[in-house]
């Protein structure tokens, strides 16, 4: 089972005895948007029909705020708990979903908590934005100096880096043509992977070029983690080829592979084995032949306030992920793969991660992240690849792909449709 499928099984197991009180710690963190809605709808029925009390800790407020009767806010460490209705808490909370952020920007009162409420008030904002063009995400060139050029004026915007020549066209929404600007960091040709009689990947064709950030999206079990594992050599092709920096990763010695590609897995503890943060950083510097202190500097950026003597198992899930990311980045691999990188991260940690990944992409690193976080994809990705049943069903610029899929569209896109805005910062910049 995929990580998201395992999470659904775990939720089902605790629902079986029909408890009076159900406590859930980030129950949707590994779920795709549609699966998260299904789980939350089940929980809502338990509350309404059986009187179950549900207490849920969750960072992705855009998913859960509309289901909440009360919000308990911990504004800061050791700060007193504040409790109130969602509307009351969102008016004062330092963290809030995009729909609330957009409401604050537009001056709407009371603040909307759902896309439906926001759409009812959005006509005036759409009129203010009419004729303005959103600032898109453009991949950086390998030298970090200029963006890769877009298609000629007489060509569709769906052309761009990373073609899919030869991929079956079943349910295909977009088809990119490769525009070579630099040697590809990865080439995947007719890749199929069969695991325990299950066809995990089918005829995948893609290229990854320096400076681009790719969001790999799809429902739980679509094959996203298998594709990442194929790129890092953990899974060998059943048929087809995978080459990273010109070499097949599953046949490349680990000490050479670490300088070509790095993977931050969905379970970061798989990379962490030392007893302290300092020991993890020392081992990472040694393995990567990096200058002493390289990993520790990355940890300081990603985890401010974490001391050297902290045991990795005493960190929260989001903090362990940030530590694993620092360990992988120590070797500065040209290709960085991340599996659900915002799982367990609060909004502040997520913002730090986005800034770091943007800097890496601007410096020529290629980034591919498997994610269910549509808001992250809208903010960070240049390109989105959608998988379904192990096949590529869409591959194109982020705006084209996610605005064409209701399940994977961010809140701002749903509110301001048919205009093609993706994030609140885009809207704020246009209005300024």
KOLMISE-680236 format. One record per residue (C-alpha): residue in one letter; residue number from 1; y, z, x. Coordinates in steps of 0.02 Angstrom, whole numbers, plus 50000, padded with zeros to 5 digits. Layout:
! residues N
 res   n    yy    zz    xx
   A NUM     Y     Z     X
...
! end
This chain:
! residues 432
 res   n    yy    zz    xx
   X   1 50000 50000 50000
   X   2 50179 49972 50054
   X   3 50294 50122 50079
   X   4 50373 50095 49909
   X   5 50205 50080 49823
   X   6 50149 50242 49905
   X   7 50307 50326 49841
   X   8 50270 50271 49663
   X   9 50093 50340 49677
   X  10 50163 50507 49739
   X  11 50286 50516 49594
   X  12 50146 50477 49472
   X  13 50037 50615 49544
   X  14 50168 50750 49515
   X  15 50201 50687 49338
   X  16 50017 50700 49288
   X  17 50016 50888 49245
   X  18 50179 50871 49143
   X  19 50276 51008 49234
   X  20 50420 51096 49147
   X  21 50529 51075 49302
   X  22 50518 50926 49418
   X  23 50604 50929 49588
   X  24 50623 50762 49676
   X  25 50690 50730 49851
   X  26 50758 50552 49859
   X  27 50627 50480 49741
   X  28 50696 50302 49747
   X  29 50730 50289 49934
   X  30 50585 50169 49969
   X  31 50588 50078 49801
   X  32 50655 49905 49764
   X  33 50795 49900 49632
   X  34 50680 49853 49488
   X  35 50551 49985 49533
   X  36 50687 50117 49549
   X  37 50750 50076 49374
   X  38 50572 50091 49306
   X  39 50546 50262 49387
   X  40 50714 50327 49330
   X  41 50682 50265 49153
   X  42 50517 50362 49151
   X  43 50606 50519 49210
   X  44 50739 50497 49076
   X  45 50604 50485 48942
   X  46 50525 50646 49006
   X  47 50693 50733 48989
   X  48 50730 50664 48815
   X  49 50556 50670 48738
   X  50 50472 50819 48823
   X  51 50619 50927 48875
   X  52 50573 50917 49059
   X  53 50707 50977 49180
   X  54 50730 50858 49327
   X  55 50822 50909 49484
   X  56 50848 50762 49601
   X  57 50924 50752 49775
   X  58 50983 50573 49804
   X  59 51102 50481 49919
   X  60 51106 50316 49823
   X  61 51221 50373 49684
   X  62 51240 50195 49619
   X  63 51060 50208 49559
   X  64 51056 50380 49480
   X  65 51229 50432 49423
   X  66 51211 50351 49252
   X  67 51054 50454 49216
   X  68 51127 50624 49262
   X  69 51185 50756 49137
   X  70 51254 50869 49274
   X  71 51300 50844 49456
   X  72 51284 50983 49584
   X  73 51396 50945 49732
   X  74 51382 51021 49905
   X  75 51547 50961 49981
   X  76 51511 51022 50158
   X  77 51391 51135 50254
   X  78 51403 51316 50192
   X  79 51532 51264 50061
   X  80 51511 51335 49885
   X  81 51411 51234 49760
   X  82 51512 51144 49627
   X  83 51433 51094 49462
   X  84 51503 50986 49324
   X  85 51479 50827 49225
   X  86 51461 50664 49322
   X  87 51637 50611 49272
   X  88 51712 50776 49330
   X  89 51620 50776 49496
   X  90 51653 50593 49537
   X  91 51839 50624 49517
   X  92 51836 50751 49660
   X  93 51680 50707 49760
   X  94 51701 50645 49939
   X  95 51552 50530 49909
   X  96 51540 50408 49764
   X  97 51458 50242 49719
   X  98 51546 50073 49727
   X  99 51581 50071 49539
   X 100 51683 50231 49558
   X 101 51768 50167 49716
   X 102 51819 50008 49625
   X 103 51883 50112 49478
   X 104 51990 50216 49596
   X 105 52059 50058 49677
   X 106 52101 49980 49509
   X 107 52175 50141 49440
   X 108 52055 50154 49294
   X 109 52051 50319 49199
   X 110 51930 50391 49160
   X 111 51828 50325 49305
   X 112 51682 50214 49255
   X 113 51508 50275 49301
   X 114 51410 50118 49253
   X 115 51427 49932 49279
   X 116 51439 49910 49091
   X 117 51589 50027 49077
   X 118 51674 49943 49224
   X 119 51648 49767 49156
   X 120 51737 49816 48995
   X 121 51893 49857 49095
   X 122 51882 49724 49230
   X 123 51976 49581 49148
   X 124 52144 49633 49220
   X 125 52070 49652 49394
   X 126 51986 49482 49381
   X 127 52154 49405 49335
   X 128 52235 49485 49488
   X 129 52097 49415 49598
   X 130 52097 49241 49520
   X 131 52121 49105 49649
   X 132 52084 49220 49795
   X 133 51934 49189 49905
   X 134 51824 49334 49962
   X 135 51811 49359 50149
   X 136 51630 49321 50188
   X 137 51515 49389 50323
   X 138 51513 49264 50467
   X 139 51387 49281 50608
   X 140 51459 49302 50781
   X 141 51422 49184 50924
   X 142 51312 49244 51065
   X 143 51460 49284 51174
   X 144 51539 49390 51038
   X 145 51697 49287 51044
   X 146 51695 49172 50895
   X 147 51601 49153 50734
   X 148 51472 49019 50716
   X 149 51552 48869 50632
   X 150 51513 48841 50449
   X 151 51461 48678 50369
   X 152 51581 48531 50361
   X 153 51700 48533 50214
   X 154 51599 48401 50121
   X 155 51436 48499 50137
   X 156 51367 48643 50036
   X 157 51391 48820 50098
   X 158 51204 48847 50082
   X 159 51178 48758 50248
   X 160 51178 48873 50397
   X 161 51083 48953 50537
   X 162 50899 48983 50520
   X 163 50811 48837 50436
   X 164 50648 48846 50341
   X 165 50578 48673 50371
   X 166 50403 48658 50303
   X 167 50404 48814 50195
   X 168 50323 48784 50024
   X 169 50455 48755 49892
   X 170 50374 48857 49752
   X 171 50514 48956 49667
   X 172 50633 48912 49808
   X 173 50816 48947 49765
   X 174 50897 48900 49931
   X 175 50846 48799 50082
   X 176 50939 48819 50245
   X 177 50953 48689 50382
   X 178 50959 48751 50560
   X 179 51121 48722 50655
   X 180 51078 48756 50837
   X 181 51216 48850 50928
   X 182 51111 48945 51055
   X 183 50926 48963 51097
   X 184 50833 49045 50955
   X 185 50782 49225 50982
   X 186 50632 49203 50868
   X 187 50537 49056 50795
   X 188 50409 49077 50657
   X 189 50308 48925 50609
   X 190 50183 48914 50464
   X 191 50145 49100 50483
   X 192 50009 49171 50371
   X 193 49938 49346 50384
   X 194 49780 49404 50295
   X 195 49744 49591 50297
   X 196 49586 49663 50218
   X 197 49563 49507 50110
   X 198 49744 49518 50051
   X 199 49860 49373 50091
   X 200 50011 49472 50152
   X 201 50112 49322 50213
   X 202 50097 49138 50165
   X 203 50166 48992 50267
   X 204 50324 49077 50330
   X 205 50446 48967 50427
   X 206 50607 49039 50495
   X 207 50717 49050 50648
   X 208 50828 49192 50707
   X 209 50980 49152 50812
   X 210 51094 49264 50917
   X 211 51232 49355 50826
   X 212 51164 49345 50649
   X 213 51115 49488 50536
   X 214 50977 49451 50412
   X 215 50932 49559 50263
   X 216 50748 49541 50218
   X 217 50730 49585 50035
   X 218 50600 49580 49897
   X 219 50497 49693 49786
   X 220 50381 49826 49854
   X 221 50228 49743 49929
   X 222 50313 49574 49954
   X 223 50271 49569 50140
   X 224 50434 49627 50221
   X 225 50358 49758 50337
   X 226 50215 49640 50382
   X 227 50341 49508 50437
   X 228 50434 49635 50545
   X 229 50270 49694 50620
   X 230 50225 49513 50659
   X 231 50389 49489 50752
   X 232 50359 49644 50858
   X 233 50176 49602 50895
   X 234 50094 49741 50792
   X 235 50013 49611 50679
   X 236 49936 49451 50747
   X 237 49952 49289 50647
   X 238 49800 49234 50547
   X 239 49870 49058 50558
   X 240 50032 48988 50624
   X 241 50138 49047 50770
   X 242 50267 49180 50809
   X 243 50374 49170 50966
   X 244 50507 49294 51019
   X 245 50616 49239 51165
   X 246 50489 49102 51194
   X 247 50332 49212 51202
   X 248 50204 49267 51071
   X 249 50241 49452 51044
   X 250 50061 49504 51008
   X 251 50013 49440 51182
   X 252 50164 49507 51277
   X 253 50146 49665 51383
   X 254 50238 49812 51301
   X 255 50354 49840 51450
   X 256 50412 49659 51437
   X 257 50416 49659 51246
   X 258 50533 49809 51236
   X 259 50668 49703 51320
   X 260 50644 49561 51196
   X 261 50628 49649 51028
   X 262 50638 49826 50959
   X 263 50576 49895 50793
   X 264 50636 50051 50703
   X 265 50492 50082 50581
   X 266 50502 50149 50405
   X 267 50428 50312 50469
   X 268 50537 50355 50620
   X 269 50423 50498 50672
   X 270 50303 50362 50733
   X 271 50422 50338 50881
   X 272 50462 50521 50913
   X 273 50338 50627 51012
   X 274 50440 50744 51125
   X 275 50485 50925 51086
   X 276 50674 50906 51101
   X 277 50809 50777 51076
   X 278 50848 50786 51262
   X 279 50667 50746 51307
   X 280 50664 50599 51187
   X 281 50823 50530 51266
   X 282 50756 50554 51444
   X 283 50594 50463 51399
   X 284 50691 50321 51317
   X 285 50802 50300 51470
   X 286 50650 50298 51584
   X 287 50550 50174 51479
   X 288 50698 50056 51464
   X 289 50751 50074 51647
   X 290 50922 50120 51580
   X 291 51054 50227 51664
   X 292 51029 50413 51631
   X 293 51128 50466 51477
   X 294 51118 50296 51391
   X 295 51011 50358 51247
   X 296 51106 50523 51233
   X 297 51271 50427 51213
   X 298 51195 50329 51069
   X 299 51132 50490 50990
   X 300 51307 50564 51002
   X 301 51378 50414 50908
   X 302 51244 50416 50773
   X 303 51212 50604 50760
   X 304 51371 50699 50802
   X 305 51337 50885 50818
   X 306 51151 50875 50857
   X 307 51112 50978 51014
   X 308 50995 50932 51156
   X 309 50872 51073 51117
   X 310 50847 51022 50935
   X 311 50666 50980 50893
   X 312 50653 50807 50811
   X 313 50546 50880 50672
   X 314 50689 50999 50627
   X 315 50800 50849 50589
   X 316 50818 50778 50416
   X 317 50735 50612 50376
   X 318 50899 50519 50399
   X 319 50934 50608 50564
   X 320 50761 50565 50630
   X 321 50792 50384 50586
   X 322 50956 50386 50682
   X 323 50869 50464 50832
   X 324 50732 50331 50826
   X 325 50866 50196 50817
   X 326 50950 50268 50972
   X 327 50783 50268 51064
   X 328 50754 50084 51022
   X 329 50932 50031 51062
   X 330 50922 50108 51235
   X 331 50833 49952 51297
   X 332 50966 49842 51214
   X 333 50839 49715 51147
   X 334 50917 49548 51096
   X 335 50821 49558 50931
   X 336 50828 49720 50832
   X 337 50715 49748 50681
   X 338 50742 49891 50559
   X 339 50629 49940 50414
   X 340 50729 50028 50276
   X 341 50865 50089 50397
   X 342 50970 50180 50265
   X 343 50826 50280 50193
   X 344 50883 50461 50195
   X 345 51059 50422 50256
   X 346 51214 50488 50169
   X 347 51367 50378 50149
   X 348 51450 50439 50309
   X 349 51294 50410 50415
   X 350 51270 50242 50332
   X 351 51449 50192 50377
   X 352 51418 50240 50559
   X 353 51259 50137 50560
   X 354 51349 49986 50486
   X 355 51485 49995 50619
   X 356 51356 50005 50758
   X 357 51255 49858 50692
   X 358 51413 49754 50670
   X 359 51460 49788 50851
   X 360 51286 49738 50909
   X 361 51292 49576 50808
   X 362 51466 49538 50876
   X 363 51394 49556 51051
   X 364 51260 49426 51017
   X 365 51114 49534 50960
   X 366 51015 49470 50812
   X 367 50971 49597 50679
   X 368 50841 49585 50543
   X 369 50826 49730 50422
   X 370 50703 49751 50281
   X 371 50798 49842 50146
   X 372 50809 49881 49961
   X 373 50989 49937 49983
   X 374 51084 49794 49902
   X 375 51252 49875 49944
   X 376 51204 49876 50129
   X 377 51153 49693 50122
   X 378 51317 49646 50038
   X 379 51419 49737 50170
   X 380 51322 49693 50327
   X 381 51214 49538 50311
   X 382 51262 49359 50351
   X 383 51102 49292 50278
   X 384 50973 49352 50152
   X 385 50789 49306 50146
   X 386 50697 49348 49985
   X 387 50509 49370 49989
   X 388 50390 49371 49841
   X 389 50200 49382 49857
   X 390 50213 49346 50042
   X 391 50317 49187 50024
   X 392 50499 49147 50059
   X 393 50579 49109 49890
   X 394 50761 49108 49948
   X 395 50849 49096 50116
   X 396 51035 49072 50127
   X 397 51208 49150 50148
   X 398 51218 49325 50076
   X 399 51341 49278 49938
   X 400 51236 49133 49876
   X 401 51072 49229 49870
   X 402 51116 49400 49801
   X 403 51241 49341 49670
   X 404 51104 49228 49601
   X 405 50982 49372 49577
   X 406 51024 49507 49448
   X 407 50897 49626 49528
   X 408 50975 49614 49702
   X 409 51160 49596 49657
   X 410 51277 49737 49712
   X 411 51382 49830 49585
   X 412 51546 49742 49625
   X 413 51463 49572 49603
   X 414 51400 49622 49431
   X 415 51568 49693 49378
   X 416 51677 49547 49435
   X 417 51559 49402 49395
   X 418 51577 49254 49386
   X 419 51694 49281 49534
   X 420 51596 49301 49696
   X 421 51652 49471 49761
   X 422 51522 49581 49844
   X 423 51606 49741 49906
   X 424 51754 49853 49869
   X 425 51828 49825 50044
   X 426 51834 49637 50005
   X 427 51931 49672 49845
   X 428 52045 49797 49931
   X 429 52087 49672 50068
   X 430 52123 49534 49943
   X 431 52240 49645 49841
   X 432 52333 49702 49996
! end
